[in-house]
Amino acid sequence: MDFRITDSRFEAVGDGQVVGWLDFTNDNGMVSMTHTVVPSKYEGRGIGTSLVAHALNYARDHDWQVLPYCSFIQAYIVTHEGYLQLVPKDRRAEFVL
């Protein structure tokens, strides 16, 4: 699967079409990740998980701090604690992290 980033979302691309996306806003490196979408015909293939991992790795590589408003992203961070460092310490309780 390929990934691309636009000004406001990460996209997962398969067979030449967008098969999932993660919406975000970036305010000088403080990135609010607000919504992850995988259309129903593509569910169950690990696309959402791969997309979140890619977005969080990109955030880490670019020294972004992450505000995970999306519950799917919150759950991913809980089970992959290495990403917890991306969420500002003083904001973690807000996301139940």
C-alpha positions as CSV (number, residue, x, y, z in Angstrom):
1,M,0.0,0.0,0.0
2,D,1.2,3.5,-0.8
3,F,0.6,6.6,1.4
4,R,0.5,10.2,0.5
5,I,0.0,13.4,2.5
6,T,-2.0,16.4,1.5
7,D,-2.4,19.7,3.4
8,S,-5.2,18.2,5.6
9,R,-5.0,14.4,5.5
10,F,-3.0,11.3,5.1
11,E,-4.3,9.0,2.4
12,A,-3.8,5.3,1.9
13,V,-3.8,4.4,-1.8
14,G,-4.4,0.9,-3.2
15,D,-5.2,-0.1,-6.8
16,G,-4.9,3.5,-7.8
17,Q,-7.6,4.8,-5.5
18,V,-7.9,6.2,-2.0
19,V,-8.9,3.4,0.3
20,G,-8.7,5.3,3.6
21,W,-7.7,8.6,5.1
22,L,-6.8,10.4,8.3
23,D,-7.8,14.0,8.7
24,F,-5.6,16.4,10.6
25,T,-4.8,20.1,11.1
26,N,-1.3,21.3,11.8
27,D,-0.7,24.4,13.9
28,N,3.1,25.0,13.9
29,G,3.8,21.3,14.7
30,M,0.9,20.8,17.1
31,V,-1.1,18.3,15.0
32,S,-4.8,17.5,15.8
33,M,-5.6,14.1,14.3
34,T,-9.4,14.3,14.2
35,H,-10.8,11.4,12.1
36,T,-9.8,8.2,10.5
37,V,-12.0,6.8,7.7
38,V,-11.9,3.5,5.8
39,P,-14.9,2.9,3.5
40,S,-16.8,-0.2,4.4
41,K,-15.8,-2.1,1.3
42,Y,-12.2,-1.9,2.5
43,E,-12.7,-2.6,6.2
44,G,-11.0,-5.6,7.8
45,R,-7.8,-5.4,5.7
46,G,-5.7,-3.5,8.3
47,I,-5.8,-0.2,6.3
48,G,-6.8,1.9,9.2
49,T,-4.1,0.5,11.4
50,S,-1.5,0.9,8.7
51,L,-2.6,4.5,8.1
52,V,-2.4,5.5,11.7
53,A,1.0,3.9,12.1
54,H,2.2,5.8,9.0
55,A,0.8,9.1,10.3
56,L,2.3,8.7,13.8
57,N,5.7,7.7,12.3
58,Y,5.5,10.8,10.0
59,A,4.7,12.9,13.0
60,R,7.6,11.5,15.0
61,D,10.0,12.0,12.0
62,H,8.9,15.6,11.7
63,D,9.0,16.5,15.4
64,W,5.2,17.0,15.5
65,Q,3.3,16.8,18.7
66,V,0.0,14.9,18.3
67,L,-3.5,15.6,19.8
68,P,-5.3,12.3,19.0
69,Y,-9.0,13.4,19.0
70,C,-9.9,10.3,16.9
71,S,-10.8,7.4,19.2
72,F,-9.2,4.9,16.8
73,I,-5.9,6.8,17.1
74,Q,-6.2,7.0,20.9
75,A,-6.7,3.2,21.0
76,Y,-3.7,2.6,18.8
77,I,-1.5,4.7,21.1
78,V,-2.7,2.8,24.1
79,T,-1.7,-0.5,22.6
80,H,1.5,0.9,21.0
81,E,3.0,2.9,23.9
82,G,6.0,4.0,21.9
83,Y,3.8,6.7,20.4
84,L,2.7,8.1,23.7
85,Q,5.7,10.5,23.7
86,L,4.1,12.3,20.8
87,V,1.2,13.5,22.9
88,P,2.1,16.4,25.2
89,K,2.3,15.2,28.8
90,D,-0.1,18.0,30.0
91,R,-2.7,16.9,27.4
92,R,-2.6,13.1,27.9
93,A,-5.4,12.9,30.5
94,E,-7.7,14.7,28.0
95,F,-7.4,11.7,25.7
96,V,-7.4,9.1,28.5
97,L,-3.8,8.2,27.9
